[in-house]
Amino acid sequence: MVNWGILIIFVNNSVLNLVVMGLWSFWLMLGAGFLVAELLTMSTTCLYVGTGALAAMVAALLGGGWIVTIVTFVVFTGLLYASTYRWRHSLVKALHKGAENGATGMDALIGRTGIVLAAPDCLRMKIDGDVWQVRAAKHEAALKAGDEVRVVGYESIVLTVEAV
């Protein structure tokens, strides 16, 4: 009879360590690993798999064997996918808070408006507390302090703006 509660870790074809653990601890480590991965990726896929693994851990704690825990894992993960299929896109969008169109970084600034500020060396504008150097989208358009402008692009870290 094979003891499925034993995990053997192989490194370079030699046994490095032999760790004896309960079935529930395997599912706990798997679930925790996927939940940590979810924190890093925010895609909801790891959330479903991690939660399914934690459900399998509960089944193992209640006395279920490998087959029961695997079935619990597959069924629970599948139910999570099926129950959230319709609103998964909204959930992912909420996790990735950015601009209205889902843009991030410099692209999230395009379309934002603000007031031109005077600076000794160049014109600047403030967006969400950050001060950005700006230049006019049309070279013949002169910007002055106090003008309301909209960001239409950027080059490096200089925003291209046009009057509103």
C-alpha positions, 0 to 999 in steps of 0.5 A: 500500500502506498502512503500518499501522505508522504512527499519526496522532494528530488534534487539532481536525482537524489532525495534531498528531504523527506517530509511527512505531512497530512493530506490536509497540509498539502491542500493548505500549502497549495491553496496558500500558494495560489492565494499568494499568486492571486495577490501578485497577478489579480486575475481571479484564476488563482483565487478560484484554484486557491479557494478550491484547494482550501475546500479540499483541505476541509474535506481532508480534515473531515476524513476524506482521502485523496479521491474525495479531496480531488473531487472536492477541489475540481467541483468547488473550483468549477462551481466558482468559475461557473458562478462568476462567469458572467461578472468575472470581467467586472471583477477583474476590472475592479481589481485593476483600478485605473482609467475608465478604459482600463489603461494604466501608467502614462496611458491613464493620463490621456483624456484627463484635464487640469489647470496649467501652472506657472513654473520658472523654466516651463509650464506644468499641470497637476493631476492627482497631486503629481506635477507634470511638464506640459507642452502644447499639442499645436506649436502655434497654440500658446499656453499660459498659466491658468488655462484649462487643458486636456491631455492628448498624448505624451512623449517621455514624461512630458504631457502633450495638451490642448486647450479645453 
